[in-house]
Amino acid sequence: MTSEGREEILQAVSSAVLAVTRHLSVREVLQVIVRSAQRLLDARYAALGVPDEDGSFAEFVAEGLTDRQWEAIGPLPRQHGMLGAMLRDGAPVRLPDLTKDPRFEWWPKAHPVMKDFLGVPIRDGDEVLGIVFLANKRSPGGFTPADEELLTLFAAHAAIALTNARLYERGRELAMLEERNRMARELHDAVTQKLFSLRLSARAAETMLESAPGRAAAELDRVQRLAGEALAELRAVIVELRPAELDRHGLAETLRKHVRLLDRLHPARVTFGCDELPPVEPAVEVALLRVAQEALHNALRHSGASEVSVRLRDEGGRLTLSVGDNGKGFDQAASRGLGLVSMRERAESVGGVMTVDSALDKGTTVRVEVGR
């Protein structure tokens, strides 16, 4: 390998390692790794899979495929065929034609045709953390021994990036667990005390209802006030709680997984699109996730839409979320429901602005713009 080649790979590895220090999710680190490998080795397709314990992949990212191709291919691959063999054997594989190897089994109908193939395990000691593989080298002649050496070196450094990302996320999860325990203690102290007082006031009102109706009415007013305070305490805690999925995957991937699940559960076609995003403030992530979930619920339960789309974009330093459908729409002036007030409050709580574009028989689009 030339000195220029080594310098290039070190720069690419540096990008992957720095991705961890920018507090990106594991999936985002994997995307940096895959894009770097694809570019370094001039491959048409590149992918990286991290296996799970159920015979599939906990994470699987790829380059060279459009969102439409991904949707047509369907569920994540299983640990079979060449992927399963590489996970079991833990050895590099370089082939002039993947389809002629006995370990190859089949592809989904919409899967692109792949011929020349180079795959390398990502190892941490004896443990195979994942596999990175390339297909269809753009320049003639297929992948070379030098390519294999380069990808093996890159995979060794990628293991460091992946391990560090996992450690970072584990540390974040522990910090969130500690925060949840603190909030649980606060919830117990504040709400339990109010509920106990509420119960006593209700009993007092019951005993005085006939003998002292005026005092009973005062106690009932106290019950109403205490119930309102307890409800406010509960809402404050619920709003403060950050979904665990955000800590594990970040906003974009959490939304992607949520949309994928809804697409399988509902007859409507639900799609997700996302730009490459810079780091987002935690409070903004929570607010946008909750708005998206509420808007999706409305679209799938009330609009009669056949298509619903979720888009997340970075537009001139502002993060934009849009949830649109082709359903029956509604008259905004006459509508007091659909959670519009709570969605708008969530957006405004992080300095955002929410707009709703809807008309009868013309669908609905909920849009939120907020600074990162």
Disulfide bonds with the S-S distance in Angstrom:
none
